[in-house]
Amino acid sequence: QVQVAESGGGLVQAGGSLRLSCVASGSFFSINAMEWYRQAPGKQRELVATTTSGGSTNYAESVNGRFTISRDNAKNTVYLQMNSLKPEDTAVYYCRVVLRTTYVAQYWGKGTLVTVSS
């Protein structure tokens, strides 16, 4: 059984910062990609940032230069440092983990709400 849990969301003023965390727990051999998505009210879920087991990272254009994704492999944890937050960053942020058990599978967390006030 694999579980993925996000934390760190909350209410912040525009221009502020938040740090999200996501930890994968349970029985698996290795973690491949760890990714952050977000879904704003009335919009589709979109990819925010991704990091691979090799350490490469990619960002959505809308957050590039403001958000930083990082991972601690020893803790099976991925972080999303969000700076210079804007009201349009308001969304539920989800963590997606691609990992290997006896096969490769993806797991999603339940999400954490980030609200940026103007």
ROLOKOL-24909 format. One record per atom (N, C-alpha, C): residue number from 1; residue in one letter; atom name; x, y, z. Coordinates in nm, 2 decimals, always signed. Layout:
REM ROLOKOL-24909
<seq:NUM&type:A&atom:CA&px:X&py:Y&pz:Z>
...
This chain:
REM ROLOKOL-24909
<seq:1&type:Q&atom:N&px:+0.08&py:-0.12&pz:+0.00>
<seq:1&type:Q&atom:CA&px:+0.00&py:+0.00&pz:+0.00>
<seq:1&type:Q&atom:C&px:+0.09&py:+0.12&pz:+0.00>
<seq:2&type:V&atom:N&px:+0.06&py:+0.21&pz:-0.09>
<seq:2&type:V&atom:CA&px:+0.14&py:+0.34&pz:-0.10>
<seq:2&type:V&atom:C&px:+0.05&py:+0.45&pz:-0.07>
<seq:3&type:Q&atom:N&px:+0.10&py:+0.55&pz:+0.00>
<seq:3&type:Q&atom:CA&px:+0.02&py:+0.67&pz:+0.03>
<seq:3&type:Q&atom:C&px:+0.11&py:+0.79&pz:+0.00>
<seq:4&type:V&atom:N&px:+0.04&py:+0.89&pz:-0.05>
<seq:4&type:V&atom:CA&px:+0.10&py:+1.02&pz:-0.08>
<seq:4&type:V&atom:C&px:+0.02&py:+1.13&pz:-0.01>
<seq:5&type:A&atom:N&px:+0.10&py:+1.21&pz:+0.06>
<seq:5&type:A&atom:CA&px:+0.03&py:+1.31&pz:+0.15>
<seq:5&type:A&atom:C&px:+0.10&py:+1.45&pz:+0.13>
<seq:6&type:E&atom:N&px:+0.02&py:+1.55&pz:+0.10>
<seq:6&type:E&atom:CA&px:+0.07&py:+1.69&pz:+0.09>
<seq:6&type:E&atom:C&px:+0.04&py:+1.76&pz:+0.21>
<seq:7&type:S&atom:N&px:+0.12&py:+1.87&pz:+0.24>
<seq:7&type:S&atom:CA&px:+0.10&py:+1.96&pz:+0.35>
<seq:7&type:S&atom:C&px:+0.16&py:+2.09&pz:+0.31>
<seq:8&type:G&atom:N&px:+0.13&py:+2.19&pz:+0.39>
<seq:8&type:G&atom:CA&px:+0.19&py:+2.32&pz:+0.38>
<seq:8&type:G&atom:C&px:+0.11&py:+2.43&pz:+0.32>
<seq:9&type:G&atom:N&px:-0.01&py:+2.40&pz:+0.27>
<seq:9&type:G&atom:CA&px:-0.10&py:+2.50&pz:+0.21>
<seq:9&type:G&atom:C&px:-0.15&py:+2.60&pz:+0.31>
<seq:10&type:G&atom:N&px:-0.21&py:+2.70&pz:+0.27>
<seq:10&type:G&atom:CA&px:-0.27&py:+2.80&pz:+0.36>
<seq:10&type:G&atom:C&px:-0.30&py:+2.93&pz:+0.29>
<seq:11&type:L&atom:N&px:-0.33&py:+3.03&pz:+0.37>
<seq:11&type:L&atom:CA&px:-0.36&py:+3.16&pz:+0.31>
<seq:11&type:L&atom:C&px:-0.24&py:+3.25&pz:+0.33>
<seq:12&type:V&atom:N&px:-0.21&py:+3.32&pz:+0.22>
<seq:12&type:V&atom:CA&px:-0.10&py:+3.41&pz:+0.21>
<seq:12&type:V&atom:C&px:-0.13&py:+3.54&pz:+0.13>
<seq:13&type:Q&atom:N&px:-0.07&py:+3.65&pz:+0.16>
<seq:13&type:Q&atom:CA&px:-0.09&py:+3.77&pz:+0.08>
<seq:13&type:Q&atom:C&px:-0.01&py:+3.77&pz:-0.04>
<seq:14&type:A&atom:N&px:-0.06&py:+3.84&pz:-0.14>
<seq:14&type:A&atom:CA&px:+0.02&py:+3.85&pz:-0.27>
<seq:14&type:A&atom:C&px:+0.16&py:+3.90&pz:-0.24>
<seq:15&type:G&atom:N&px:+0.26&py:+3.84&pz:-0.30>
<seq:15&type:G&atom:CA&px:+0.40&py:+3.87&pz:-0.28>
<seq:15&type:G&atom:C&px:+0.46&py:+3.78&pz:-0.18>
<seq:16&type:G&atom:N&px:+0.38&py:+3.71&pz:-0.10>
<seq:16&type:G&atom:CA&px:+0.43&py:+3.62&pz:+0.00>
<seq:16&type:G&atom:C&px:+0.49&py:+3.49&pz:-0.05>
<seq:17&type:S&atom:N&px:+0.52&py:+3.40&pz:+0.05>
<seq:17&type:S&atom:CA&px:+0.58&py:+3.27&pz:+0.01>
<seq:17&type:S&atom:C&px:+0.52&py:+3.16&pz:+0.09>
<seq:18&type:L&atom:N&px:+0.52&py:+3.04&pz:+0.04>
<seq:18&type:L&atom:CA&px:+0.48&py:+2.92&pz:+0.10>
<seq:18&type:L&atom:C&px:+0.56&py:+2.81&pz:+0.06>
<seq:19&type:R&atom:N&px:+0.58&py:+2.71&pz:+0.14>
<seq:19&type:R&atom:CA&px:+0.65&py:+2.59&pz:+0.11>
<seq:19&type:R&atom:C&px:+0.56&py:+2.47&pz:+0.12>
<seq:20&type:L&atom:N&px:+0.54&py:+2.39&pz:+0.02>
<seq:20&type:L&atom:CA&px:+0.46&py:+2.27&pz:+0.02>
<seq:20&type:L&atom:C&px:+0.55&py:+2.15&pz:+0.03>
<seq:21&type:S&atom:N&px:+0.50&py:+2.05&pz:+0.10>
<seq:21&type:S&atom:CA&px:+0.57&py:+1.92&pz:+0.11>
<seq:21&type:S&atom:C&px:+0.48&py:+1.81&pz:+0.07>
<seq:22&type:C&atom:N&px:+0.55&py:+1.71&pz:+0.02>
<seq:22&type:C&atom:CA&px:+0.47&py:+1.59&pz:-0.02>
<seq:22&type:C&atom:C&px:+0.56&py:+1.47&pz:+0.01>
<seq:23&type:V&atom:N&px:+0.51&py:+1.37&pz:+0.09>
<seq:23&type:V&atom:CA&px:+0.58&py:+1.25&pz:+0.12>
<seq:23&type:V&atom:C&px:+0.51&py:+1.13&pz:+0.08>
<seq:24&type:A&atom:N&px:+0.59&py:+1.04&pz:+0.02>
<seq:24&type:A&atom:CA&px:+0.54&py:+0.91&pz:-0.02>
<seq:24&type:A&atom:C&px:+0.58&py:+0.80&pz:+0.08>
<seq:25&type:S&atom:N&px:+0.48&py:+0.72&pz:+0.12>
<seq:25&type:S&atom:CA&px:+0.51&py:+0.62&pz:+0.22>
<seq:25&type:S&atom:C&px:+0.45&py:+0.49&pz:+0.18>
<seq:26&type:G&atom:N&px:+0.50&py:+0.38&pz:+0.23>
<seq:26&type:G&atom:CA&px:+0.45&py:+0.25&pz:+0.20>
<seq:26&type:G&atom:C&px:+0.56&py:+0.16&pz:+0.14>
<seq:27&type:S&atom:N&px:+0.52&py:+0.06&pz:+0.07>
<seq:27&type:S&atom:CA&px:+0.61&py:-0.04&pz:+0.02>
<seq:27&type:S&atom:C&px:+0.64&py:-0.02&pz:-0.13>
<seq:28&type:F&atom:N&px:+0.76&py:+0.02&pz:-0.17>
<seq:28&type:F&atom:CA&px:+0.80&py:+0.04&pz:-0.31>
<seq:28&type:F&atom:C&px:+0.95&py:+0.03&pz:-0.32>
<seq:29&type:F&atom:N&px:+0.99&py:+0.00&pz:-0.44>
<seq:29&type:F&atom:CA&px:+1.14&py:-0.01&pz:-0.46>
<seq:29&type:F&atom:C&px:+1.21&py:+0.12&pz:-0.49>
<seq:30&type:S&atom:N&px:+1.15&py:+0.20&pz:-0.57>
<seq:30&type:S&atom:CA&px:+1.21&py:+0.33&pz:-0.60>
<seq:30&type:S&atom:C&px:+1.11&py:+0.43&pz:-0.65>
<seq:31&type:I&atom:N&px:+1.15&py:+0.56&pz:-0.65>
<seq:31&type:I&atom:CA&px:+1.06&py:+0.66&pz:-0.69>
<seq:31&type:I&atom:C&px:+1.12&py:+0.72&pz:-0.82>
<seq:32&type:N&atom:N&px:+1.04&py:+0.73&pz:-0.92>
<seq:32&type:N&atom:CA&px:+1.09&py:+0.79&pz:-1.05>
<seq:32&type:N&atom:C&px:+1.06&py:+0.94&pz:-1.04>
<seq:33&type:A&atom:N&px:+0.95&py:+0.99&pz:-1.10>
<seq:33&type:A&atom:CA&px:+0.92&py:+1.13&pz:-1.10>
<seq:33&type:A&atom:C&px:+0.84&py:+1.17&pz:-0.98>
<seq:34&type:M&atom:N&px:+0.86&py:+1.29&pz:-0.94>
<seq:34&type:M&atom:CA&px:+0.77&py:+1.35&pz:-0.83>
<seq:34&type:M&atom:C&px:+0.73&py:+1.49&pz:-0.89>
<seq:35&type:E&atom:N&px:+0.60&py:+1.51&pz:-0.89>
<seq:35&type:E&atom:CA&px:+0.55&py:+1.63&pz:-0.96>
<seq:35&type:E&atom:C&px:+0.44&py:+1.70&pz:-0.88>
<seq:36&type:W&atom:N&px:+0.43&py:+1.83&pz:-0.90>
<seq:36&type:W&atom:CA&px:+0.33&py:+1.91&pz:-0.85>
<seq:36&type:W&atom:C&px:+0.23&py:+1.96&pz:-0.96>
<seq:37&type:Y&atom:N&px:+0.10&py:+1.94&pz:-0.93>
<seq:37&type:Y&atom:CA&px:+0.00&py:+1.99&pz:-1.02>
<seq:37&type:Y&atom:C&px:-0.09&py:+2.09&pz:-0.94>
<seq:38&type:R&atom:N&px:-0.17&py:+2.16&pz:-1.00>
<seq:38&type:R&atom:CA&px:-0.27&py:+2.25&pz:-0.93>
<seq:38&type:R&atom:C&px:-0.39&py:+2.26&pz:-1.02>
<seq:39&type:Q&atom:N&px:-0.50&py:+2.28&pz:-0.94>
<seq:39&type:Q&atom:CA&px:-0.63&py:+2.30&pz:-1.01>
<seq:39&type:Q&atom:C&px:-0.70&py:+2.41&pz:-0.94>
<seq:40&type:A&atom:N&px:-0.73&py:+2.52&pz:-1.02>
<seq:40&type:A&atom:CA&px:-0.80&py:+2.63&pz:-0.97>
<seq:40&type:A&atom:C&px:-0.95&py:+2.61&pz:-0.99>
<seq:41&type:P&atom:N&px:-1.03&py:+2.68&pz:-0.92>
<seq:41&type:P&atom:CA&px:-1.18&py:+2.66&pz:-0.94>
<seq:41&type:P&atom:C&px:-1.22&py:+2.68&pz:-1.08>
<seq:42&type:G&atom:N&px:-1.29&py:+2.59&pz:-1.14>
<seq:42&type:G&atom:CA&px:-1.35&py:+2.60&pz:-1.27>
<seq:42&type:G&atom:C&px:-1.24&py:+2.58&pz:-1.38>
<seq:43&type:K&atom:N&px:-1.12&py:+2.53&pz:-1.34>
<seq:43&type:K&atom:CA&px:-1.02&py:+2.51&pz:-1.44>
<seq:43&type:K&atom:C&px:-0.97&py:+2.37&pz:-1.44>
<seq:44&type:Q&atom:N&px:-0.90&py:+2.33&pz:-1.54>
<seq:44&type:Q&atom:CA&px:-0.85&py:+2.19&pz:-1.55>
<seq:44&type:Q&atom:C&px:-0.72&py:+2.19&pz:-1.46>
<seq:45&type:R&atom:N&px:-0.69&py:+2.07&pz:-1.42>
<seq:45&type:R&atom:CA&px:-0.56&py:+2.05&pz:-1.35>
<seq:45&type:R&atom:C&px:-0.45&py:+2.07&pz:-1.44>
<seq:46&type:E&atom:N&px:-0.34&py:+2.14&pz:-1.39>
<seq:46&type:E&atom:CA&px:-0.23&py:+2.17&pz:-1.48>
<seq:46&type:E&atom:C&px:-0.10&py:+2.13&pz:-1.40>
<seq:47&type:L&atom:N&px:+0.00&py:+2.09&pz:-1.48>
<seq:47&type:L&atom:CA&px:+0.13&py:+2.06&pz:-1.43>
<seq:47&type:L&atom:C&px:+0.20&py:+2.19&pz:-1.39>
<seq:48&type:V&atom:N&px:+0.26&py:+2.19&pz:-1.27>
<seq:48&type:V&atom:CA&px:+0.33&py:+2.31&pz:-1.22>
<seq:48&type:V&atom:C&px:+0.48&py:+2.29&pz:-1.23>
<seq:49&type:A&atom:N&px:+0.53&py:+2.17&pz:-1.17>
<seq:49&type:A&atom:CA&px:+0.67&py:+2.15&pz:-1.17>
<seq:49&type:A&atom:C&px:+0.69&py:+2.00&pz:-1.16>
<seq:50&type:T&atom:N&px:+0.81&py:+1.95&pz:-1.21>
<seq:50&type:T&atom:CA&px:+0.84&py:+1.81&pz:-1.21>
<seq:50&type:T&atom:C&px:+0.99&py:+1.79&pz:-1.18>
<seq:51&type:T&atom:N&px:+1.02&py:+1.68&pz:-1.11>
<seq:51&type:T&atom:CA&px:+1.16&py:+1.65&pz:-1.09>
<seq:51&type:T&atom:C&px:+1.17&py:+1.50&pz:-1.10>
<seq:52&type:T&atom:N&px:+1.28&py:+1.46&pz:-1.17>
<seq:52&type:T&atom:CA&px:+1.30&py:+1.32&pz:-1.20>
<seq:52&type:T&atom:C&px:+1.40&py:+1.26&pz:-1.10>
<seq:53&type:S&atom:N&px:+1.42&py:+1.13&pz:-1.10>
<seq:53&type:S&atom:CA&px:+1.51&py:+1.06&pz:-1.01>
<seq:53&type:S&atom:C&px:+1.65&py:+1.11&pz:-1.04>
<seq:54&type:G&atom:N&px:+1.68&py:+1.15&pz:-1.16>
<seq:54&type:G&atom:CA&px:+1.81&py:+1.20&pz:-1.20>
<seq:54&type:G&atom:C&px:+1.84&py:+1.34&pz:-1.16>
<seq:55&type:G&atom:N&px:+1.73&py:+1.41&pz:-1.10>
<seq:55&type:G&atom:CA&px:+1.75&py:+1.55&pz:-1.05>
<seq:55&type:G&atom:C&px:+1.71&py:+1.66&pz:-1.15>
<seq:56&type:S&atom:N&px:+1.67&py:+1.62&pz:-1.27>
<seq:56&type:S&atom:CA&px:+1.63&py:+1.73&pz:-1.36>
<seq:56&type:S&atom:C&px:+1.50&py:+1.78&pz:-1.32>
<seq:57&type:T&atom:N&px:+1.47&py:+1.91&pz:-1.35>
<seq:57&type:T&atom:CA&px:+1.35&py:+1.98&pz:-1.32>
<seq:57&type:T&atom:C&px:+1.29&py:+2.05&pz:-1.44>
<seq:58&type:N&atom:N&px:+1.16&py:+2.07&pz:-1.43>
<seq:58&type:N&atom:CA&px:+1.09&py:+2.15&pz:-1.53>
<seq:58&type:N&atom:C&px:+0.98&py:+2.22&pz:-1.47>
<seq:59&type:Y&atom:N&px:+0.94&py:+2.34&pz:-1.52>
<seq:59&type:Y&atom:CA&px:+0.84&py:+2.42&pz:-1.46>
<seq:59&type:Y&atom:C&px:+0.75&py:+2.47&pz:-1.57>
<seq:60&type:A&atom:N&px:+0.62&py:+2.49&pz:-1.53>
<seq:60&type:A&atom:CA&px:+0.53&py:+2.56&pz:-1.61>
<seq:60&type:A&atom:C&px:+0.58&py:+2.71&pz:-1.63>
<seq:61&type:E&atom:N&px:+0.55&py:+2.76&pz:-1.75>
<seq:61&type:E&atom:CA&px:+0.60&py:+2.90&pz:-1.78>
<seq:61&type:E&atom:C&px:+0.54&py:+3.00&pz:-1.67>
<seq:62&type:S&atom:N&px:+0.42&py:+2.98&pz:-1.63>
<seq:62&type:S&atom:CA&px:+0.36&py:+3.07&pz:-1.54>
<seq:62&type:S&atom:C&px:+0.43&py:+3.08&pz:-1.40>
<seq:63&type:V&atom:N&px:+0.51&py:+2.98&pz:-1.36>
<seq:63&type:V&atom:CA&px:+0.57&py:+2.98&pz:-1.23>
<seq:63&type:V&atom:C&px:+0.72&py:+2.98&pz:-1.24>
<seq:64&type:N&atom:N&px:+0.77&py:+2.97&pz:-1.36>
<seq:64&type:N&atom:CA&px:+0.92&py:+2.97&pz:-1.38>
<seq:64&type:N&atom:C&px:+0.98&py:+3.09&pz:-1.32>
<seq:65&type:G&atom:N&px:+1.08&py:+3.07&pz:-1.24>
<seq:65&type:G&atom:CA&px:+1.15&py:+3.19&pz:-1.17>
<seq:65&type:G&atom:C&px:+1.09&py:+3.22&pz:-1.04>
<seq:66&type:R&atom:N&px:+0.97&py:+3.17&pz:-1.01>
<seq:66&type:R&atom:CA&px:+0.91&py:+3.20&pz:-0.88>
<seq:66&type:R&atom:C&px:+0.90&py:+3.08&pz:-0.79>
<seq:67&type:F&atom:N&px:+0.88&py:+2.96&pz:-0.85>
<seq:67&type:F&atom:CA&px:+0.87&py:+2.84&pz:-0.78>
<seq:67&type:F&atom:C&px:+0.99&py:+2.75&pz:-0.79>
<seq:68&type:T&atom:N&px:+1.03&py:+2.68&pz:-0.69>
<seq:68&type:T&atom:CA&px:+1.14&py:+2.59&pz:-0.70>
<seq:68&type:T&atom:C&px:+1.10&py:+2.45&pz:-0.64>
<seq:69&type:I&atom:N&px:+1.12&py:+2.35&pz:-0.72>
<seq:69&type:I&atom:CA&px:+1.09&py:+2.21&pz:-0.68>
<seq:69&type:I&atom:C&px:+1.22&py:+2.14&pz:-0.64>
<seq:70&type:S&atom:N&px:+1.21&py:+2.07&pz:-0.53>
<seq:70&type:S&atom:CA&px:+1.33&py:+2.00&pz:-0.48>
<seq:70&type:S&atom:C&px:+1.28&py:+1.87&pz:-0.42>
<seq:71&type:R&atom:N&px:+1.38&py:+1.77&pz:-0.40>
<seq:71&type:R&atom:CA&px:+1.34&py:+1.65&pz:-0.34>
<seq:71&type:R&atom:C&px:+1.45&py:+1.60&pz:-0.25>
<seq:72&type:D&atom:N&px:+1.40&py:+1.53&pz:-0.15>
<seq:72&type:D&atom:CA&px:+1.49&py:+1.46&pz:-0.05>
<seq:72&type:D&atom:C&px:+1.47&py:+1.31&pz:-0.07>
<seq:73&type:N&atom:N&px:+1.55&py:+1.25&pz:-0.14>
<seq:73&type:N&atom:CA&px:+1.53&py:+1.10&pz:-0.17>
<seq:73&type:N&atom:C&px:+1.54&py:+1.02&pz:-0.04>
<seq:74&type:A&atom:N&px:+1.61&py:+1.06&pz:+0.05>
<seq:74&type:A&atom:CA&px:+1.62&py:+0.98&pz:+0.18>
<seq:74&type:A&atom:C&px:+1.49&py:+0.98&pz:+0.25>
<seq:75&type:K&atom:N&px:+1.41&py:+1.09&pz:+0.23>
<seq:75&type:K&atom:CA&px:+1.29&py:+1.10&pz:+0.30>
<seq:75&type:K&atom:C&px:+1.17&py:+1.08&pz:+0.21>
<seq:76&type:N&atom:N&px:+1.19&py:+1.04&pz:+0.09>
<seq:76&type:N&atom:CA&px:+1.09&py:+1.02&pz:-0.01>
<seq:76&type:N&atom:C&px:+0.99&py:+1.14&pz:-0.02>
<seq:77&type:T&atom:N&px:+1.05&py:+1.26&pz:-0.02>
<seq:77&type:T&atom:CA&px:+0.98&py:+1.38&pz:+0.00>
<seq:77&type:T&atom:C&px:+1.01&py:+1.48&pz:-0.12>
<seq:78&type:V&atom:N&px:+0.91&py:+1.55&pz:-0.17>
<seq:78&type:V&atom:CA&px:+0.93&py:+1.65&pz:-0.26>
<seq:78&type:V&atom:C&px:+0.88&py:+1.78&pz:-0.21>
<seq:79&type:Y&atom:N&px:+0.94&py:+1.89&pz:-0.23>
<seq:79&type:Y&atom:CA&px:+0.90&py:+2.02&pz:-0.19>
<seq:79&type:Y&atom:C&px:+0.87&py:+2.11&pz:-0.30>
<seq:80&type:L&atom:N&px:+0.79&py:+2.21&pz:-0.28>
<seq:80&type:L&atom:CA&px:+0.76&py:+2.32&pz:-0.37>
<seq:80&type:L&atom:C&px:+0.77&py:+2.45&pz:-0.30>
<seq:81&type:Q&atom:N&px:+0.88&py:+2.52&pz:-0.32>
<seq:81&type:Q&atom:CA&px:+0.90&py:+2.65&pz:-0.26>
<seq:81&type:Q&atom:C&px:+0.83&py:+2.76&pz:-0.35>
<seq:82&type:M&atom:N&px:+0.74&py:+2.83&pz:-0.30>
<seq:82&type:M&atom:CA&px:+0.66&py:+2.92&pz:-0.39>
<seq:82&type:M&atom:C&px:+0.69&py:+3.06&pz:-0.34>
<seq:83&type:N&atom:N&px:+0.75&py:+3.14&pz:-0.42>
<seq:83&type:N&atom:CA&px:+0.78&py:+3.28&pz:-0.38>
<seq:83&type:N&atom:C&px:+0.70&py:+3.38&pz:-0.47>
<seq:84&type:S&atom:N&px:+0.69&py:+3.50&pz:-0.43>
<seq:84&type:S&atom:CA&px:+0.63&py:+3.61&pz:-0.51>
<seq:84&type:S&atom:C&px:+0.49&py:+3.56&pz:-0.56>
<seq:85&type:L&atom:N&px:+0.41&py:+3.51&pz:-0.47>
<seq:85&type:L&atom:CA&px:+0.28&py:+3.45&pz:-0.50>
<seq:85&type:L&atom:C&px:+0.19&py:+3.55&pz:-0.55>
<seq:86&type:K&atom:N&px:+0.10&py:+3.51&pz:-0.64>
<seq:86&type:K&atom:CA&px:+0.00&py:+3.60&pz:-0.70>
<seq:86&type:K&atom:C&px:-0.14&py:+3.54&pz:-0.68>
<seq:87&type:P&atom:N&px:-0.24&py:+3.62&pz:-0.68>
<seq:87&type:P&atom:CA&px:-0.38&py:+3.57&pz:-0.67>
<seq:87&type:P&atom:C&px:-0.41&py:+3.46&pz:-0.76>
<seq:88&type:E&atom:N&px:-0.35&py:+3.46&pz:-0.88>
<seq:88&type:E&atom:CA&px:-0.38&py:+3.36&pz:-0.98>
<seq:88&type:E&atom:C&px:-0.31&py:+3.22&pz:-0.95>
<seq:89&type:D&atom:N&px:-0.23&py:+3.22&pz:-0.84>
<seq:89&type:D&atom:CA&px:-0.17&py:+3.10&pz:-0.80>
<seq:89&type:D&atom:C&px:-0.27&py:+3.02&pz:-0.70>
<seq:90&type:T&atom:N&px:-0.38&py:+3.08&pz:-0.67>
<seq:90&type:T&atom:CA&px:-0.48&py:+3.02&pz:-0.58>
<seq:90&type:T&atom:C&px:-0.53&py:+2.89&pz:-0.65>
<seq:91&type:A&atom:N&px:-0.52&py:+2.78&pz:-0.58>
<seq:91&type:A&atom:CA&px:-0.56&py:+2.65&pz:-0.63>
<seq:91&type:A&atom:C&px:-0.54&py:+2.55&pz:-0.53>
<seq:92&type:V&atom:N&px:-0.59&py:+2.43&pz:-0.56>
<seq:92&type:V&atom:CA&px:-0.56&py:+2.31&pz:-0.48>
<seq:92&type:V&atom:C&px:-0.43&py:+2.25&pz:-0.55>
<seq:93&type:Y&atom:N&px:-0.33&py:+2.23&pz:-0.47>
<seq:93&type:Y&atom:CA&px:-0.21&py:+2.17&pz:-0.52>
<seq:93&type:Y&atom:C&px:-0.20&py:+2.03&pz:-0.49>
<seq:94&type:Y&atom:N&px:-0.17&py:+1.95&pz:-0.59>
<seq:94&type:Y&atom:CA&px:-0.16&py:+1.80&pz:-0.58>
<seq:94&type:Y&atom:C&px:-0.02&py:+1.75&pz:-0.61>
<seq:95&type:C&atom:N&px:+0.01&py:+1.65&pz:-0.54>
<seq:95&type:C&atom:CA&px:+0.14&py:+1.58&pz:-0.56>
<seq:95&type:C&atom:C&px:+0.11&py:+1.45&pz:-0.64>
<seq:96&type:R&atom:N&px:+0.19&py:+1.43&pz:-0.74>
<seq:96&type:R&atom:CA&px:+0.19&py:+1.30&pz:-0.82>
<seq:96&type:R&atom:C&px:+0.32&py:+1.23&pz:-0.81>
<seq:97&type:V&atom:N&px:+0.32&py:+1.11&pz:-0.77>
<seq:97&type:V&atom:CA&px:+0.45&py:+1.03&pz:-0.76>
<seq:97&type:V&atom:C&px:+0.44&py:+0.91&pz:-0.85>
<seq:98&type:V&atom:N&px:+0.54&py:+0.89&pz:-0.93>
<seq:98&type:V&atom:CA&px:+0.56&py:+0.78&pz:-1.02>
<seq:98&type:V&atom:C&px:+0.66&py:+0.69&pz:-0.96>
<seq:99&type:L&atom:N&px:+0.62&py:+0.57&pz:-0.92>
<seq:99&type:L&atom:CA&px:+0.72&py:+0.49&pz:-0.85>
<seq:99&type:L&atom:C&px:+0.71&py:+0.34&pz:-0.89>
<seq:100&type:R&atom:N&px:+0.81&py:+0.26&pz:-0.85>
<seq:100&type:R&atom:CA&px:+0.81&py:+0.12&pz:-0.89>
<seq:100&type:R&atom:C&px:+0.79&py:+0.03&pz:-0.77>
<seq:101&type:T&atom:N&px:+0.69&py:-0.05&pz:-0.79>
<seq:101&type:T&atom:CA&px:+0.67&py:-0.16&pz:-0.69>
<seq:101&type:T&atom:C&px:+0.70&py:-0.29&pz:-0.77>
<seq:102&type:T&atom:N&px:+0.61&py:-0.37&pz:-0.80>
<seq:102&type:T&atom:CA&px:+0.64&py:-0.48&pz:-0.89>
<seq:102&type:T&atom:C&px:+0.61&py:-0.43&pz:-1.03>
<seq:103&type:Y&atom:N&px:+0.56&py:-0.31&pz:-1.05>
<seq:103&type:Y&atom:CA&px:+0.54&py:-0.25&pz:-1.17>
<seq:103&type:Y&atom:C&px:+0.55&py:-0.10&pz:-1.15>
<seq:104&type:V&atom:N&px:+0.55&py:-0.02&pz:-1.26>
<seq:104&type:V&atom:CA&px:+0.55&py:+0.13&pz:-1.24>
<seq:104&type:V&atom:C&px:+0.41&py:+0.18&pz:-1.23>
<seq:105&type:A&atom:N&px:+0.38&py:+0.26&pz:-1.13>
<seq:105&type:A&atom:CA&px:+0.25&py:+0.31&pz:-1.11>
<seq:105&type:A&atom:C&px:+0.25&py:+0.46&pz:-1.06>
<seq:106&type:Q&atom:N&px:+0.14&py:+0.53&pz:-1.08>
<seq:106&type:Q&atom:CA&px:+0.14&py:+0.67&pz:-1.03>
<seq:106&type:Q&atom:C&px:+0.04&py:+0.67&pz:-0.91>
<seq:107&type:Y&atom:N&px:+0.07&py:+0.76&pz:-0.82>
<seq:107&type:Y&atom:CA&px:-0.01&py:+0.78&pz:-0.70>
<seq:107&type:Y&atom:C&px:-0.03&py:+0.93&pz:-0.68>
<seq:108&type:W&atom:N&px:-0.15&py:+0.97&pz:-0.64>
<seq:108&type:W&atom:CA&px:-0.18&py:+1.11&pz:-0.62>
<seq:108&type:W&atom:C&px:-0.22&py:+1.13&pz:-0.47>
<seq:109&type:G&atom:N&px:-0.18&py:+1.25&pz:-0.42>
<seq:109&type:G&atom:CA&px:-0.23&py:+1.29&pz:-0.29>
<seq:109&type:G&atom:C&px:-0.36&py:+1.35&pz:-0.30>
<seq:110&type:K&atom:N&px:-0.42&py:+1.39&pz:-0.19>
<seq:110&type:K&atom:CA&px:-0.55&py:+1.45&pz:-0.18>
<seq:110&type:K&atom:C&px:-0.55&py:+1.60&pz:-0.21>
<seq:111&type:G&atom:N&px:-0.44&py:+1.66&pz:-0.20>
<seq:111&type:G&atom:CA&px:-0.43&py:+1.80&pz:-0.23>
<seq:111&type:G&atom:C&px:-0.42&py:+1.89&pz:-0.11>
<seq:112&type:T&atom:N&px:-0.36&py:+2.00&pz:-0.13>
<seq:112&type:T&atom:CA&px:-0.36&py:+2.10&pz:-0.02>
<seq:112&type:T&atom:C&px:-0.39&py:+2.24&pz:-0.08>
<seq:113&type:L&atom:N&px:-0.48&py:+2.31&pz:-0.02>
<seq:113&type:L&atom:CA&px:-0.53&py:+2.44&pz:-0.07>
<seq:113&type:L&atom:C&px:-0.43&py:+2.56&pz:-0.04>
<seq:114&type:V&atom:N&px:-0.40&py:+2.63&pz:-0.15>
<seq:114&type:V&atom:CA&px:-0.33&py:+2.75&pz:-0.14>
<seq:114&type:V&atom:C&px:-0.41&py:+2.87&pz:-0.18>
<seq:115&type:T&atom:N&px:-0.43&py:+2.96&pz:-0.10>
<seq:115&type:T&atom:CA&px:-0.51&py:+3.08&pz:-0.13>
<seq:115&type:T&atom:C&px:-0.42&py:+3.21&pz:-0.12>
<seq:116&type:V&atom:N&px:-0.42&py:+3.28&pz:-0.23>
<seq:116&type:V&atom:CA&px:-0.34&py:+3.40&pz:-0.23>
<seq:116&type:V&atom:C&px:-0.43&py:+3.52&pz:-0.24>
<seq:117&type:S&atom:N&px:-0.43&py:+3.61&pz:-0.14>
<seq:117&type:S&atom:CA&px:-0.52&py:+3.72&pz:-0.13>
<seq:117&type:S&atom:C&px:-0.45&py:+3.84&pz:-0.19>
<seq:118&type:S&atom:N&px:-0.53&py:+3.93&pz:-0.26>
<seq:118&type:S&atom:CA&px:-0.47&py:+4.05&pz:-0.32>
<seq:118&type:S&atom:C&px:-0.47&py:+4.17&pz:-0.22>
